[in-house]
Amino acid sequence: MENKISEEVRKKGQLIFKEGRVEKDLETDKRIHFKVIGETEVHSVIFDKNKNEFSCDCKYSTLKVKECSHILAAKLYMKIK
């Protein structure tokens, strides 16, 4: 799912991360589940360890099949923690 990320999505993801709106919800052997607080709702971001892939339940990610700001924020969170 490594598509080119727009500057708008990049900035939103960085802002979500900087504002502390990402938290690790649950980690299993296969997945890491994150809660990401978006502008209007809380989103579920999942990192699949076996596939090395992220998924998000937001409309942008599911409809456009592109990396959303919520996934970007979770990636930033993983780099820091």
C-alpha positions as CSV (number, residue, x, y, z in Angstrom):
1,M,0.0,0.0,0.0
2,E,3.0,2.3,-0.5
3,N,1.3,4.9,-2.7
4,K,2.4,8.5,-3.1
5,I,1.1,10.5,-0.1
6,S,-0.2,14.0,-0.7
7,E,1.2,16.9,1.2
8,E,-2.2,17.4,2.8
9,V,-2.4,13.8,4.1
10,R,1.3,14.0,5.3
11,K,0.6,17.2,7.3
12,K,-2.6,15.8,8.8
13,G,-0.8,12.7,9.9
14,Q,2.0,14.6,11.5
15,L,-0.5,16.8,13.3
16,I,-2.4,13.8,14.6
17,F,0.8,12.3,15.9
18,K,2.1,15.6,17.4
19,E,-1.1,16.2,19.2
20,G,-0.9,12.7,20.8
21,R,-4.0,11.4,19.2
22,V,-2.5,7.9,18.6
23,E,-2.5,5.1,21.1
24,K,-1.6,1.5,20.9
25,D,-4.7,-0.4,21.8
26,L,-3.6,-4.0,21.6
27,E,-0.7,-6.1,20.4
28,T,-0.8,-9.7,19.5
29,D,1.8,-12.0,17.8
30,K,0.3,-11.1,14.4
31,R,-1.1,-7.6,14.7
32,I,-0.8,-4.2,16.5
33,H,-4.1,-2.3,16.9
34,F,-4.1,1.5,17.2
35,K,-6.8,3.9,18.1
36,V,-6.4,7.1,16.1
37,I,-8.5,10.1,16.9
38,G,-9.4,11.8,13.7
39,E,-11.2,15.1,13.1
40,T,-14.7,13.7,13.5
41,E,-14.3,10.1,14.8
42,V,-12.0,7.5,16.2
43,H,-10.4,5.2,13.7
44,S,-9.0,1.7,14.0
45,V,-5.6,1.3,12.4
46,I,-4.1,-2.2,12.3
47,F,-0.6,-3.2,11.5
48,D,-0.3,-6.8,10.2
49,K,3.2,-8.0,11.2
50,N,3.2,-11.0,8.8
51,K,2.3,-8.9,5.8
52,N,4.1,-5.8,7.0
53,E,1.0,-3.8,6.0
54,F,-1.3,-1.2,7.6
55,S,-5.0,-0.9,7.2
56,C,-7.5,1.7,8.4
57,D,-11.3,1.7,8.7
58,C,-11.6,5.3,7.4
59,K,-13.4,6.1,4.2
60,Y,-10.4,7.6,2.6
61,S,-8.3,4.5,3.1
62,T,-11.0,2.0,2.2
63,L,-12.4,3.9,-0.9
64,K,-9.2,5.2,-2.4
65,V,-7.0,2.3,-1.2
66,K,-4.3,4.8,-0.3
67,E,-2.4,5.5,2.8
68,C,-4.4,7.9,5.0
69,S,-3.3,10.4,7.7
70,H,-4.3,7.9,10.4
71,I,-1.9,5.2,9.1
72,L,0.8,7.8,8.7
73,A,0.3,8.9,12.4
74,A,0.5,5.3,13.5
75,K,3.7,4.8,11.6
76,L,5.2,7.9,13.3
77,Y,4.1,6.5,16.7
78,M,5.8,3.2,16.0
79,K,9.1,4.9,15.1
80,I,9.1,6.8,18.4
81,K,8.0,4.0,20.7
